[in-house]
Amino acid sequence: MSENRADIWDVIVIGGGAAGLSGALTLARAQRRTLVLDGGRPRNAVAEHMHGVLGHDGLPPLELLRRGRAEVESYGEWCAPPSSPT
Ligand SMILES: Cc1cc2nc3c(=O)[nH]c(=O)nc-3n(C[C@H](O)[C@H](O)[C@H](O)COP(=O)(O)OP(=O)(O)OC[C@H]3O[C@@H](n4cnc5c(N)ncnc54)[C@H](O)[C@@H]3O)c2cc1C
């Protein structure tokens, strides 16, 4: 039986918030094929700005997640696009 390597992941991360993306970034840098599945409902979605995160004070939290997804994807790994938050 042949295997399609494109369908095989080392790790599947459930949740693409700050925690899931941080883990996925570390895994991708360690050359683990990593898939992030995200429901697109981060708990701080209502906040316009975030504070106390070094280097990102005042940044919109959704921008942090956009940058995080781009960083994970820059290692060739894949983040499922989030569904629209309701
Ligand atoms: C109003 C508010 C303001 C805040 N302001 C700040 C601040 O200024 N500075 C600061 O440092 N912290 C702040 N926080 C705390 C910060 O938001 C959290 O610490 C951080 O979001 C936690 O990240 P997380 O990845 O664990 O969870 P979340 O950000 O909640 O992300 C979890 C993700 O996983 C997805 N998910 C969950 N279950 C599943 C599933 N079964 N399948 C697929 N996807 C799933 C969700 O849809 C979501 O996208 C604030 C929180 C709130 C509520």
The ligand as an SDF file (V2000), in Angstrom:
LIG
                    3D

 53 58  0  0  0  0  0  0  0  0999 V2000
  -10.6400   40.7460   27.1860 C   0  0  0  0  0  0  0  0  0  0  0  0
   -9.2460   40.1630   27.3210 C   0  0  0  0  0  0  0  0  0  0  0  0
   -8.1360   40.9970   27.2320 C   0  0  0  0  0  0  0  0  0  0  0  0
   -6.8380   40.4680   27.3760 C   0  0  0  0  0  0  0  0  0  0  0  0
   -5.7790   41.3250   27.2800 N   0  0  0  0  0  0  0  0  0  0  0  0
   -4.5210   40.8270   27.4230 C   0  0  0  0  0  0  0  0  0  0  0  0
   -3.3860   41.6940   27.3570 C   0  0  0  0  0  0  0  0  0  0  0  0
   -3.5070   42.9230   27.1830 O   0  0  0  0  0  0  0  0  0  0  0  0
   -2.1340   41.1470   27.4720 N   0  0  0  0  0  0  0  0  0  0  0  0
   -1.9680   39.8130   27.6910 C   0  0  0  0  0  0  0  0  0  0  0  0
   -0.8230   39.3600   27.8140 O   0  0  0  0  0  0  0  0  0  0  0  0
   -3.0280   38.9640   27.7700 N   0  0  0  0  0  0  0  0  0  0  0  0
   -4.2880   39.4350   27.6560 C   0  0  0  0  0  0  0  0  0  0  0  0
   -5.3600   38.5890   27.7480 N   0  0  0  0  0  0  0  0  0  0  0  0
   -5.0900   37.1490   27.9610 C   0  0  0  0  0  0  0  0  0  0  0  0
   -4.7790   36.4940   26.6100 C   0  0  0  0  0  0  0  0  0  0  0  0
   -5.8320   36.7640   25.7060 O   0  0  0  0  0  0  0  0  0  0  0  0
   -4.6770   34.9740   26.7990 C   0  0  0  0  0  0  0  0  0  0  0  0
   -3.6630   34.7100   27.7530 O   0  0  0  0  0  0  0  0  0  0  0  0
   -4.3050   34.3050   25.4900 C   0  0  0  0  0  0  0  0  0  0  0  0
   -5.2360   34.6340   24.4730 O   0  0  0  0  0  0  0  0  0  0  0  0
   -4.3100   32.8070   25.7050 C   0  0  0  0  0  0  0  0  0  0  0  0
   -3.9270   32.2120   24.4730 O   0  0  0  0  0  0  0  0  0  0  0  0
   -4.3970   30.7590   24.1350 P   0  0  0  0  0  0  0  0  0  0  0  0
   -3.7290   30.4030   22.8160 O   0  0  0  0  0  0  0  0  0  0  0  0
   -4.1780   29.8500   25.2960 O   0  0  0  0  0  0  0  0  0  0  0  0
   -5.9830   30.8180   23.9790 O   0  0  0  0  0  0  0  0  0  0  0  0
   -6.9590   31.6720   22.9120 P   0  0  0  0  0  0  0  0  0  0  0  0
   -6.3340   32.9770   22.6320 O   0  0  0  0  0  0  0  0  0  0  0  0
   -8.2630   31.5990   23.5570 O   0  0  0  0  0  0  0  0  0  0  0  0
   -6.8960   30.7960   21.6240 O   0  0  0  0  0  0  0  0  0  0  0  0
   -7.4420   29.4900   21.5600 C   0  0  0  0  0  0  0  0  0  0  0  0
   -7.7410   29.1910   20.0860 C   0  0  0  0  0  0  0  0  0  0  0  0
   -8.0040   27.7900   19.9610 O   0  0  0  0  0  0  0  0  0  0  0  0
   -9.1960   27.5970   19.2290 C   0  0  0  0  0  0  0  0  0  0  0  0
   -9.8080   26.3360   19.6640 N   0  0  0  0  0  0  0  0  0  0  0  0
  -10.1730   25.9610   20.9110 C   0  0  0  0  0  0  0  0  0  0  0  0
  -10.6730   24.7100   20.8960 N   0  0  0  0  0  0  0  0  0  0  0  0
  -10.6040   24.2980   19.6060 C   0  0  0  0  0  0  0  0  0  0  0  0
  -10.9740   23.1020   18.9350 C   0  0  0  0  0  0  0  0  0  0  0  0
  -11.5120   22.0630   19.6020 N   0  0  0  0  0  0  0  0  0  0  0  0
  -10.7970   23.0240   17.5970 N   0  0  0  0  0  0  0  0  0  0  0  0
  -10.2390   24.0710   16.9140 C   0  0  0  0  0  0  0  0  0  0  0  0
   -9.8590   25.2340   17.4860 N   0  0  0  0  0  0  0  0  0  0  0  0
  -10.0490   25.3400   18.8140 C   0  0  0  0  0  0  0  0  0  0  0  0
  -10.0620   28.8090   19.5200 C   0  0  0  0  0  0  0  0  0  0  0  0
  -10.9940   29.0260   18.4800 O   0  0  0  0  0  0  0  0  0  0  0  0
   -8.9860   29.9180   19.5760 C   0  0  0  0  0  0  0  0  0  0  0  0
   -8.7460   30.4890   18.3070 O   0  0  0  0  0  0  0  0  0  0  0  0
   -6.6480   39.0790   27.6190 C   0  0  0  0  0  0  0  0  0  0  0  0
   -7.7820   38.2330   27.6920 C   0  0  0  0  0  0  0  0  0  0  0  0
   -9.0560   38.7680   27.5540 C   0  0  0  0  0  0  0  0  0  0  0  0
  -10.2450   37.8300   27.6330 C   0  0  0  0  0  0  0  0  0  0  0  0
  1  2  1  0
  2  3  1  0
  2 52  2  0
  3  4  2  0
  4  5  1  0
  4 50  1  0
  5  6  2  0
  6  7  1  0
  6 13  1  0
  7  8  2  0
  7  9  1  0
  9 10  1  0
 10 11  2  0
 10 12  1  0
 12 13  2  0
 13 14  1  0
 14 15  1  0
 14 50  1  0
 15 16  1  0
 16 17  1  0
 16 18  1  0
 18 19  1  0
 18 20  1  0
 20 21  1  0
 20 22  1  0
 22 23  1  0
 23 24  1  0
 24 25  2  0
 24 26  1  0
 24 27  1  0
 27 28  1  0
 28 29  2  0
 28 30  1  0
 28 31  1  0
 31 32  1  0
 32 33  1  0
 33 34  1  0
 33 48  1  0
 34 35  1  0
 35 36  1  0
 35 46  1  0
 36 37  1  0
 36 45  1  0
 37 38  2  0
 38 39  1  0
 39 40  1  0
 39 45  2  0
 40 41  1  0
 40 42  2  0
 42 43  1  0
 43 44  2  0
 44 45  1  0
 46 47  1  0
 46 48  1  0
 48 49  1  0
 50 51  2  0
 51 52  1  0
 52 53  1  0
M  END
$$$$
